[in-house]
Amino acid sequence: MDLPPEIPRELQTLGVSLEGLGLPGVAFSHEDAKKVLTSLEHTTIAVCGGEVFVSERWGLVPLLETWGCDRFRGESVHDYALRSRERAREFIDECAPERRDRLFFGLEFSAQDDAA
């Protein structure tokens, strides 16, 4: 999965590929995931959900911890994007603070086609 072009290239390059796990996309460290969310502040890109991984010597391992955020009926694209990014930020901040330096977060973004 390609990252939204609204995410600055320098942030995109900080993502760790999930290809070795047979998954699309990338995962970001705790701090980098929050920077990605901040970079989307003035967009209508929503974070539909995500997954948590822990860094081990041999690579990233899924923790089977996920979250999702669906759009409410009648909710504007703008409001959904704001709410979903806040939900993602809360989840990232609350997730295993004692292991935060070893956690990575895969983020699932809305497509521009979803904005209609």
N, C-alpha and C positions, 0 to 999 in steps of 0.2 A: 504494500500500500504506500502510495506517495503521500508525503506530508503536505499540508496546505501551503501554498506559496506565500501566504501571509506570515508564516514563521520565518524569521530571518535566516539566511543561509548558514551563518556562523552557529546558530542554535541547532539547526538541522544536523550539522555535522557532529554534534555532541551525542546524538542518539546511538545506541548500541543495537546492531542488527539482531533481529530475532529469527533470521533465516535458518540458523543452525538448529533451531527448535522446531523447524517446519511451520513457522508462523510468519505472517506478513508484518511488515513495519519494523519499528524500532522501539526501544525502551530508553527512558531518560532517568538519570539519578534524581533524587529528591529535589535538590536545588535547581537542576536544569529543567525538570518538569514544571516547577513553579515559574521559571523564566519563560517557558513556552506558553503557559497560560497567560502570563502578563503580556506577552507579545501579541496575543489575540484580543486584547481589551477593546479595541475599536473596530472589531469585525463582527460578522454574524456567524462565525464558525463556532459550532457547539462541540463539546466533548461528550459524546454519546455514552461513553463507558471506558473501562480500562481494566488492566490486569497488573498484578504485582509479581515481581521477580526478585530473587535474592542472588547476589553475586557470590559464587563459590569459586574455588581455585580452578575448576574445570569449565566455568562459564556461568551463564544465567540459568537459574532453575525457577520454574513457575511455582508460586506459593498457593495457587488455586484460590486466591483472594481476588474477587472482581467487584466492580460496581457498574451500575448503569444509570442512565438518566434519559427518560423518554420525554418527548414533547407533549405537553398537555393539549387537549382539544381546545382550539381557539386561542392558544398562546401565540403571541407574535414571535417571529424568528429572532428578533433582537432580545426579547425577554427570555426566550429559551436558551439562547447562547450565553447570556449573563448567568442564568440560574445553573446551567450545566457546568460552566467553568467554575462557579463557586462551589458546587457539589464536588467537583474533581479536586479542587484545592483543599476542601475540608477532609476528603478521604485521604489524600496524600499526606496531610499534616497529622492526621490521627493514626495512621498506619505504623504500628510497631516502632515507636520512637527510640527504643533501645537498640534497634538494628538499622536505624535510618541511613547510616553511612554505607550500608551494603544493599539497600533496596533500590530497585529500578521500577519504573512505571511505564507500561505500554498504554498509550492513549488512542482511543478510537474517535476520529473526528467526523463531523457531518460533512457531507459533500455539498458543493454549491447548489446542486440540483435539489437538495433537501430544503433549501432556503425559500423555495417558492410556496 
